[in-house]
């Protein structure tokens, strides 16, 4: 088994049109960013049943038994498009490197969370430097659109807003309760806001609150555009200050040939959701993707909305190249277990990069170290290469795992954004948060924006000084 298979390098994989003997699901987009009751009646008259109407962005989710419903609905005056939804399936690794909290034997960092000294990513961005200035994300809501969370985890439960959390995956609660279910959403959430409770790990913004929004199945890893679109709008309406989406399509979305129009319309509807979130003062942070691709030189496609605005999206990097999102590349050490002072800012072996796409770099971890021997760091013994990955929360009640991916990098940026917003009273325009992130980032690589780090590797301690 390869390290790539063993490590958590989460990215969405295959993309297929939903197909079953039952009604198919369509995403219907209006010409305008509105979807009134009159237009809804026309859509239903064409043979559809509206299951969700999002007048905030001019989109409706519709089920229909008619094979030609898309063609029928597309002819309705006021309708821009009616395309069948896509199901996305992300890669589920064969295993992960786990550890249980040892409540009696904390390391010697001075922090009383036993595994804090193993969170090298926090050292890379100087999270403790922000805490020492009195900023921990209080008053900030972070929505994590992912596979749900293990709600009873001791580091997650104190900051979980249960009344605001929800699931857009049929038949699944946002709370994961089965040990075999995917823990990706719990891991990303823990990096952002695991409570400072003296038990296991600690989040970058340990006093921020979590809105858990399940858009990917914890059982199968599958998800859909309808879930992601609804999840973004829902999070914005629930008052999220930051939306973290550690997801992306491995291998690419189809940009030419059969299905390309359906993909472009679904991406356009998602773009509307992101724009709406920003209008509600929610910053959207996403992972750059784990294909090791130069996004500057990938082929793209031009998408124009009904109002005449156009953008060129590299659909292979969805959602990393949507307008209005912050795409984060992954950085990580090599053989950190042997040298705790080694470089933490090398581009991870799998991370996408590209000056046109990357907004910031952040710790995502790596598994490129070739040895398979064990190492012991701070009383914990595991394979040496695993220490180069990111440690965070996993399955309930007090377990933790090392994972790697741009999925792990985005939460570090979301956490720093939460620290900034918390300092400034709990609500800020996304453009202002971005300005502070840029001004405070460590400018690594060539001066200014570059393909590896974008505007730089985020720095929490400096960010709260603005």
N, C-alpha and C positions, 0 to 999 in steps of 0.2 A: 504493500500500500504506500503511495507517495505521500510526501508531506502536504502537497496541495490537497489531496483527498482528506487527510487527517485534520488539516487546519480549517477553521471557519473562514472561508473567503466568499461571503454571501453575495450573490448577484442573481438577478433574474435570468432565466435561461430561455427555454423555448416559448414561443408565442403562437397560440392557435385560436381559431375562431371557435366560440362556444357551439357545441352541437349536442343535441339530445332529442329524444322523442317529444319532449315537452316544449313549451314556448321558448323561443330564443329571446335574448336581451339585446336591445338596441339603445344607442346613445343618440338622441335627437337634439340637434343644435339649431337654435333660431338665428335669424339674420342679425338680430340685435341682442344685447345683453339683458334680455327680458323674456319671460315666457308666461304670458297671461292666461287666464282661464279660457278665453275664447280660442286661443291657439291650442290649448290642451284638448278642448272638445273636438277640434278638427283632427288632431292626431288620433284620438280614440275612435273617431268616425272612420278613420282609414284602417282600423283593425287592430289598434294597439291598446294596451292597458298601462296607464302611467303608474309606476310604482314609486317614483320620486320625481318631484318637480323642483328645480333650482332656479327660480326667477332671478336670483342674484347674478347669475352668469348666463342666462338664456339657454339652459340645458334641461332636458328631461330624460329620465331613464324609463324605458318602455319595454314591455314584454308583448310578444305577438306570436300567434300560431301560424300566421300567413308567411309563406316563403318569400313573397314579393312585397312584404310590408315596407322594407327600406325604400323601394322604388315608389310605392304609393305615397309614403310620407314625404319624400323628397320633393314631390310635386305640389305640396301644400304651400300656398303663398305665405311668406314669413318664415319658412323653414329653410335653413341653409343646407343641412344634410341629415340623413338618418342612416347610420351605419351600425352593423352588428358589432357587439362588444367583443373584445379579445380577452382570452384567459392567458395569464402569464404564470410561468412555473419557474421558481428559482432553485438553484443548485443546493441540495441538502448534503453536507459533507458526511462522511461515514462515521466520524467521531470527533470529539473535542477533548482538550486537556483540562481536566477538572481538579478542583481541590475543595476540601471542606474547611470551614473556618475553625481555627484553633483558638478558642476564646481565652485560653490560659497562657498563651505564649506569643504575645505581640512582639514585632521587631522593635528596634530602638530608635525610631524616627522622632519620637516626641508626640506623634499623633497616635491616638488610642484605637484607631481602626486597624486590626491586626495585619491586613494585607496592603496597607497604604504604601509601604516601602517598595512593594512590587509593581506599583502603578507608575512606571517610568514615564508614561505619557503625561501625567500631571506635572512631573518635574520638567519635561520638555517645554511645556507652555507656562510654567511657573504659576500653577493654580494656587499654591500656598501663599505666594506673594500677594495675590488678590485677597485671600481670606485674612491675611495679616493686616490688611488695610480696612477690614471690616465689611467686606462685600462677599456675600454668599448666595445671591440670587433671590433674596426674600421679596415676595410680592410679584413674582414672575410665574406665568403659566407656560409650560412647554408641552406641545402635543407631539407624540411620537406615533407616526403612521407606520405600522409594522405588523408583526405576527401576534400582537397582544402581549400581555405580561403575566408572570406568575405573581398574582396580587398579594399572596401571603409571604413573599420574600421579605426577610427582616429589614433589608436595605431599601426596598421599594414601598412597602406598605405605609410608612410614615408620611410620604409625600404624594401618595396617589389620590387624585380627585375622583372617587368612585362615581359620584353623581354626574360628572361631566364626561366620563369615559363610555365608549360604545364600540360596537362591532358592525362592520359592513360585510362580513363573511357569513353567508347563510348557515344557520345551525351551530355557530360557534360564538361563545361569549368572549368578551375582551380579556377575561380572566382565564389563564391556562392552568389547568389543575392536574393534568396527567403528566407524569414524569418523562414519558417518552416524547412529548410534544416539543416542537421547535422552541428554543429559548432565545432566538435572535432579538426579539423585541425587548426582552428583559435585559439582555446584555447592553443594548444601545441605551436604554433608559437609565441603567445603572451608571454608565459613564457620564451621563448628563447630570443626574441628580440623586444618586444614592445618598441616603441620609448619613450625616455625621453622628453615628450612634454608638461608636466604640465596638462594632461587631465585626465587620468584614472590610469592604472597600468604601470609598467615599466618592461622590460625584464632583464634577467640576463646579457645579452650582448646587450645593447640598441643601439649600433652603428653598429652591424652586419647587413648584408643584407640577405633577404629571397628569396630563390628559392622555390616557391610553386609547388610541383609535386603531382597532384591528382592521387592516385592509388586505392582509395576506393570511391564508390558513395556517394555523400552527400544526395541523395534522398532515397536510399535503404540501405546503409551500406555495399553493396556487393563489392567485389573486386576479383581479380584473381592473380594467380602466374605470368602470363604473364605481367600484369601491374606492379607488384612489381619488377620483374626482369628487365624490361625495364626502370623502374623508377630509379633504382640504377645506371644502366649504364649511363642513361641520365644525372643524377645529377653529376656523376663523370666527364663526358665529358664537362659539363658546368662549371667546376672548383669549385665545392662545396668542402669546407674544412671540413665540418661536415655534415653527413646525419643522420637525426633523423627519426626513425621508431617506433612510439608509436602504435604498433599493435601486436597482438598475438592470437593464436588459443585457445579459451576456450573449455575445454573438450578434446582436443587433436586431433592430426592428427593420422590417422590409421597407425600402425606400423606392424601389422600382418594381415594375411588373405587377402581377396579380396581387391585390390586397393593399397596394401602396396608398390608394385614395382613402381606404378605411383607416389605415394607420394615421395618415396626416390629419384626418378629421378628429380622431380620438386625441391626438396630441394637441390639436388646436383647442379642444374643449378643456383639456388639462391646463393649457396655458391660460385660459380664461379664469380657471379656478385659482391659479397662482396670482394672477393680477387682482382678483377679488380679495384674496388673503392679504396682499400688500395694502390694499385700500383700507383694510380693517386693522392695519398696524401689526401684521404678523409677518415676521421674517421667515423665509423658506430656505432651509439648508438641506442639501442633498449630497449623496456620495457620487464621486466622479466615475466609478465603474472599475472593474477588476480585469480588464482585458489586456493591460499593458500597451495600450494603443495611443498613438499620437493623434489627438483629436483635431489638431490643426490641419491635418492632411487627409482626413476622412471625407468621403463624398457626403453631400448634404442635399436637402431638398427645400425649395422655397414654399412657404405656406402663407397665404393671404386670408385675413379675416374679412367679414362682410363690410366692415367699416373702412376697408382699403389699406389697413396696416398690414405689413408683411414682415416676416422674419425667416431667416434661413436656419433650420434646425437640423443638427446631425441626429437623426432619429436613432442611430445606433447607440447613442449615449443618453437616451431618455432615462430619467428626466434631467440629466446633468446639463443639457444645453437648451433647456427651456428658458425663455426670457424671464428675468426677475428672480431666479434662484441663485444661491451661492453653492457652487460645485466645489467639493473638497477632495484633494489628492491625499494619498496615504504615505506617511513617512514612518521609518522605523530603524532600529539598530541592527547590527550584525554581531552576534555572540555577546550580547549584553551581560549574560551570566558570568562571563570571564572578565569583563571590564565594565563596571558600573558607570564609568566616566566616558564611555565610547560615544561616538557621534549618534545622536538620536534623530537626525534630520536627513538621512539618506532616503531617496525615493524608493518606496517599496517595489519589490521585483514585479509585482502584478499590476501596479496602479496605472490607470490612465493618466495622461498628461497632455498639455497643450495650452499655449498662451491664450488662445481664443476662448477657452472653456473654463480653465481652473481659476477659481476666485482666491482660495487659500489652501495651504498645506496644513496638515495636522497629524498627530500620531494615529497610525492605523495598524502598525505592527507588520512583521514579516516572518517568513519561515524558510528563508533562503540559506541559512546556515546548514552545511552539509552533514555535520556529524550527528550521530544518533545516541551519543553517550548521555548519561544523566549528569545534572548539576544540582547543587544545593545552594540556594540563596535565601537568606533570612529564615532558615529553618525549614524551607520547602524543597523537596526533591522531586524533579520532573525532568523530561528530556531537555537538554540545554537549549535546543532551538525554540522550544515553546516559550521560554522567557522573553523572546523577542516579540511576542504577540501582546495583545492588550488584555489585561485582566479586568473582569467586571462580573456583575451578578449573572446568575443563570437560574437553574431550577430551584424551587422552594425546598426548605425554608431558608437555609443559610449556606447555599453552595455557590461556587464561583468558577469561572473558566477563562482560559486564554483563547481568544479568537483573533483573527486578522482579516483585514479587508478595508476598502474605502468606507464600508459600512461602519467601521469602528472609528474612522477619522472624522466623519461628519458630526458625531455627537460631541467631540471635543470643541468644535466651533460653536455648536448650539449652546454648549455650556458657557463658553466665554460670552456669547451674545446675551445669555440670561444674566450674567454678572453685570454687564453694561447696562441692561435695561433696569435691573434691580437698583443700581446706583442712581439712576435718573427717575425713580419714582414709579416704575412698573409699567409704563407704556411709552413707546417711542416710535417715530416713523422709521420704517426699515432702512430708508436711505441714510438716516442719521446713524443708525447702528452700523451700517456698512462703512460709513466714513470713519468711525472710531476704530473699527476692526482694521481698516487699511492703515490708518495713521499709527496704530500701536503695534502692528505686526513686525516681526523680525524679518528684515529684508535680506533673505538668503539667496544664493545663486547670483545671477547677474543683477546689477542695480535696476530697480523698478520691477515692473511686471515681467514674469518669466514663465516658461512652460511647466516647470516643476512645482513651484510654490505659489504661482499666481501673484497676488499682492504680498505674499510672505507667509511665514508660519505664525499662527496666532500666538499672542502673548497676553495672558490673563492679567498679570500684575500691571503691565503698562496700560492695558485697556481700561482699567478702572481709574486711571489717573486723568482721563479726559472728561 
